[in-house]
Amino acid sequence: MGEESDFYRIEAEASGNIFLEDVEEFYQDSLPTYGWERTGRFSYVLNEKYLEIIPQNNGGMLRVIFQLRSKTF
């Protein structure tokens, strides 16, 4: 996890039968219930914060990076 001013980055890894579409569907369904508005396939905005979800499939290991920053960053 890194923190730099108004920028946060968190990484998570998972292995098994997890696909990029599953990640997309999960956040597409769950984040709007907390007020996040979808602005792209893996990007959301809430008030003055911008969330980017970056899934990466590396040989069966799925890594998901969450970057949260100010919209004006």
Residue pairs with C-beta under 8 A, 6 or more apart in sequence:
1 8
1 9
1 10
1 11
2 8
2 9
5 73
6 69
6 70
6 73
7 67
7 68
7 69
7 70
7 73
8 66
8 67
8 68
8 69
9 65
9 66
9 67
9 68
10 65
10 66
10 68
11 63
11 64
11 65
11 66
12 63
12 64
12 66
13 61
13 62
13 63
13 64
14 61
14 62
14 64
15 60
15 61
15 62
18 62
19 62
20 55
20 57
20 62
23 53
23 55
23 62
23 64
24 41
24 42
24 55
27 42
27 44
27 53
28 38
31 38
31 44
31 51
32 38
34 46
35 46
35 47
36 44
36 45
36 46
36 51
37 44
37 45
37 46
38 44
39 45
42 52
42 53
42 54
42 55
43 50
43 51
43 52
43 53
44 50
44 51
44 53
45 51
45 71
48 70
48 71
48 72
49 68
49 69
49 70
49 71
50 68
50 69
50 70
50 71
50 73
51 66
51 67
51 68
52 66
52 67
53 64
53 65
53 66
54 64
54 65
54 66
54 67
55 62
55 63
55 64
55 65
56 62
56 63
56 64
56 65
57 63
